[in-house]
Amino acid sequence: MTKENELSESLEDYLETILELQTNNTVARSKDIAQKMNIKRGSVTGMLKKLAAQEFINYEPYGYVTLTPSGTKIAKEIEGRHIMLKDFLFRMIGVDEKTANDTACRMEHSMDRATFKKLKQFVASIDACPNCGKA
């Protein structure tokens, strides 16, 4: 089993949040993570220690949090799944944007790679079809 397969939904959410904060602010801080995820700051510390132990983040108490190359790779994959799933739900089947975002967040963690790849191919084929979706 690879490190990526061992990540829980919660740990994946942390990586995705850290990527977003790191992209916008260069680094993340535990208080920023707690605020963004709407959780208590004390809860963040334990999860950051787990991610650091798996070498997905660089973390020292009271310091900045940054993704390692392997953490960045996984976080970008999660982010990419989220974006594609939200787009599919919102644009392709007409789910309202907030519901599409919330649902994509849950789906991004549970969908296996093979199914995601097929869905991605399906969306690409619809996008490439000049007459698809037109009345």
GIPEFEN-V157272 format. One line per field, one symbol per residue. ss: DSSP state (~ for helix, > for strand, _ for the rest). psi: psi as a letter, one per 20 degrees, with the letter a starting at -180 (. if undefined). burial: I if it has 9 or more other ideal C-beta (glycine too) atoms within 8 Angstrom, else O. A space follows every 10 residues. Layout:
ss = ???
psi = ???
burial = ???
This chain:
ss = ___~~~__~~ ~~~~~~~~~~ ~~~~~__>_~ ~~~~~~~___ ~~~~~~~~~~ ~~~___>>>_ ____>>>_~~ ~~~~~~~~~~ ~~~~~~~~~~ ~~____~~~~ ~~~~~~~~~~ __~~~~~~~~ ~~~~~~~~__ _____
psi = prhhhiprgg hghggggggg ghghjgrqqh hgggghilrq hhhhgghhgg hhhjkiqppp pjaqpqqrgh gggghhgggg gggggggggg ghjkqqgggg ggghhghhhi prgggggggg hgghhghioh ipjp.
burial = OOIOOOIOOO IIIIIIIIII IIOOOOIIII OIIIOIIOOO IOIIIOIIII IIOIOIIIIO OOOOIIIIOI IIOIIIOIIO IIIIIIIIII OIOOIOOOII IOIIIOIIIO IOOOOIOOII OOIOOIOOOO OOOOO
